[in-house]
């Protein structure tokens, strides 16, 4: 799904979700991430997905390894379970008081091909690290988390205290003003739409945007940071959707 935000008006331009995207969004927001086909048929109907379209999408998703089918129940594949965990963390980011320390990850592996380098960059970005310069990634140490053990084969992690002012450094590592502008545009868009399909599309965009939130300590953020408001809006909608599709 593509999302465009006009810098002049703050308007959000969202394309309708495909049947596949609707199913994935529903299951990614459901715990445990599984639904009988009869519940899926009922759940997707308000979003303009008919029964025949749904069944064709489910067959393709099973063949592609997105879903697993057990009789009449569809559940996320192991690969997408990892995506669900990242999404859950994006919505409910677990933080701790920041004492000024930064996490720093230095890439030590050499001889990697372009695909391996791109995969590592994507993993580090998903961990909410930002690249200071080639091979050096960091972020404030304010998250309740540990780095994956397998990163030790390609990188070394350290605790650091950069000399550069922390607020200035954070602003150079992440596009904070642009992220905030899009978040505010999404919140304004949510206040305007009321059709179920339009709301569902908008909240799918909200989740994608929250995945890009660096979750920095409050003292390093611009004033009136809209991250908490966006999280609250999505959490409320997730409870609404989950309550409507589960017995």
C-alpha positions in Angstrom: 0.0 0.0 0.0 1.4 3.4 -1.0 0.9 6.5 1.2 1.5 10.0 -0.1 1.3 13.1 2.1 1.1 16.6 0.5 3.6 18.9 2.2 1.4 21.9 1.5 -2.0 20.6 2.7 -1.1 17.7 4.9 -3.6 15.6 3.0 -3.1 11.8 3.0 -3.6 9.9 -0.2 -4.1 6.2 0.5 -4.8 3.5 -2.1 -7.4 0.8 -1.2 -6.0 -2.4 0.2 -6.0 -5.6 -1.8 -7.7 -8.7 -0.5 -4.4 -10.1 0.5 -3.5 -6.9 2.5 -6.9 -7.0 4.2 -6.4 -10.6 5.3 -2.9 -9.9 6.5 -3.9 -6.8 8.4 -6.7 -8.6 10.2 -4.5 -11.6 11.2 -1.5 -9.4 12.2 -3.8 -7.6 14.6 -5.4 -10.8 16.0 -4.0 -12.8 18.9 -3.5 -15.7 18.3 -3.2 -14.9 14.6 -5.7 -17.4 13.3 -9.3 -17.3 12.1 -11.8 -19.8 10.7 -12.7 -19.1 7.1 -16.3 -18.3 8.2 -15.1 -15.5 10.4 -12.8 -14.2 7.7 -15.6 -14.0 5.3 -17.7 -12.0 7.8 -14.7 -9.8 8.7 -13.6 -8.8 5.2 -17.1 -8.0 3.9 -17.3 -4.4 5.3 -14.0 -3.7 3.5 -15.4 -4.6 0.1 -13.9 -8.1 -0.3 -16.4 -10.7 -1.5 -16.4 -14.3 -0.6 -15.0 -15.6 -3.9 -12.3 -12.9 -4.0 -11.3 -13.9 -0.4 -11.1 -17.6 -1.2 -8.9 -16.9 -4.2 -6.6 -14.7 -2.1 -6.4 -17.3 0.7 -5.4 -20.0 -1.8 -2.6 -17.8 -3.2 -1.4 -16.9 0.2 -1.2 -20.5 1.3 0.8 -21.3 -1.9 3.1 -18.4 -1.3 3.8 -19.4 2.3 2.0 -16.4 3.9 -0.6 -18.5 5.6 -1.0 -22.1 6.9 -4.3 -23.9 6.6 -5.5 -26.4 9.1 -8.9 -27.7 7.9 -11.0 -24.5 7.8 -8.7 -22.4 10.0 -6.1 -20.0 8.5 -3.1 -18.8 10.5 0.0 -16.8 9.9 3.1 -18.6 8.8 6.2 -18.6 11.0 7.8 -15.9 8.8 4.8 -13.6 9.4 4.7 -14.3 13.1 8.0 -12.4 13.3 6.3 -9.5 11.5 3.5 -9.6 14.0 6.0 -9.4 16.9 7.6 -6.3 15.3 4.1 -4.8 14.8 3.1 -5.4 18.4 6.4 -3.8 19.5 5.7 -0.8 17.3 2.3 -0.3 18.8 3.3 -1.0 22.4 7.0 0.1 22.5 8.5 -0.9 25.9 10.9 1.9 27.0 12.9 2.7 30.1 14.2 5.9 31.6 17.1 7.2 29.6 20.4 7.8 31.4 22.3 9.3 28.4 23.8 6.0 27.2 23.6 5.0 23.5 23.6 1.6 21.9 26.3 1.3 19.2 26.6 -1.6 16.8 29.7 -1.8 14.6 29.7 -4.1 11.6 32.8 -6.4 11.7 32.0 -8.9 9.0 33.6 -8.4 5.6 33.1 -10.0 2.1 29.3 -9.9 2.2 27.3 -9.7 -1.0 24.8 -6.9 -1.8 21.8 -9.1 -0.7 23.4 -9.9 2.6 24.3 -6.2 3.2 20.8 -5.1 2.4 19.3 -7.7 4.7 21.5 -6.6 7.6 20.6 -3.0 7.0 16.9 -3.9 7.1 17.4 -5.8 10.3 19.3 -3.0 12.0 16.7 -0.5 10.9 13.9 -2.7 12.2 15.8 -2.7 15.6 15.4 1.1 15.5 19.1 1.7 15.0 20.3 4.5 12.6 23.5 4.6 10.6 25.9 7.2 11.8 28.4 6.3 9.0 29.0 3.2 7.0 29.2 0.2 9.4 28.4 2.2 12.6 24.8 2.2 13.9 23.4 3.6 17.1 20.4 4.8 19.1 19.7 6.0 22.6 19.6 3.0 25.1 16.0 3.6 26.2 14.4 0.4 24.9 13.6 -2.7 27.0 15.2 -5.2 24.7 18.4 -7.1 23.9 19.9 -7.4 20.5 19.5 -10.8 18.7 22.3 -13.3 19.5 23.0 -14.0 15.9 24.1 -10.4 15.3 27.3 -11.3 17.2 28.6 -13.1 14.1 28.6 -10.0 12.0 28.8 -7.1 14.5 30.0 -6.0 17.9 27.8 -4.0 20.2 28.9 -1.3 22.7 27.6 1.3 25.1 28.7 4.8 24.1 28.3 8.4 25.1 28.8 10.5 21.9 30.4 14.0 22.3 27.8 15.6 20.0 24.7 17.0 21.8 22.2 14.2 22.0 19.2 16.2 20.6 21.2 17.4 17.7 22.6 13.9 17.0 19.1 12.4 17.1 17.8 15.0 14.6 20.6 14.2 12.2 20.0 10.4 12.4 16.2 10.3 11.9 13.8 12.5 9.8 11.8 13.5 12.9 10.0 16.5 11.5 8.9 14.5 8.4 7.7 11.6 10.6 5.8 13.9 12.8 4.2 15.7 9.8 2.9 12.4 8.4 1.7 11.2 11.8 -0.3 14.4 12.2 -1.7 14.1 8.7 -2.8 10.5 9.5 -4.5 11.6 12.7 -6.3 14.4 10.9 -7.4 11.9 8.1 -8.7 9.5 10.7 -10.9 12.3 12.2 -12.4 12.8 8.8 -13.2 9.3 7.5 -16.0 7.1 8.8 -16.6 4.3 6.2 -15.2 1.0 7.4 -13.0 0.4 4.4 -11.5 3.9 4.6 -10.8 3.6 8.3 -9.3 0.1 7.8 -7.0 1.4 5.0 -6.0 4.4 7.2 -5.1 2.3 10.2 -3.1 -0.1 8.1 -1.0 3.0 7.1 -0.8 4.0 10.8 0.8 0.6 11.6 3.4 1.0 8.8 4.2 4.5 10.1 4.6 3.3 13.7 7.1 0.7 12.5 9.3 3.7 11.4 9.0 5.5 14.7 12.5 5.6 16.3 10.9 5.6 19.8 13.4 8.1 21.2 13.5 9.5 24.8 11.0 12.4 25.1 13.9 14.9 25.8 15.3 14.2 22.3 12.0 14.7 20.4 10.5 17.8 18.9 7.8 19.5 20.8 4.2 18.1 20.5 5.5 14.7 19.3 2.4 12.9 17.9 3.7 9.3 18.4 1.7 8.6 21.6 -1.5 9.9 20.1 -1.0 7.7 17.0 -0.4 4.7 19.2 -3.4 5.3 21.3 -5.6 5.7 18.2 -4.4 2.5 16.7 -4.7 0.5 20.0 -8.3 1.6 20.3 -9.1 0.6 16.8 -7.4 -2.8 17.2 -9.6 -3.5 20.2 -12.6 -2.5 18.1 -11.7 -4.8 15.2 -10.7 -7.7 17.3 -13.9 -7.5 19.2 -15.9 -7.6 16.0 -14.3 -10.7 14.5 -13.7 -13.0 17.4 -16.4 -14.9 19.2 
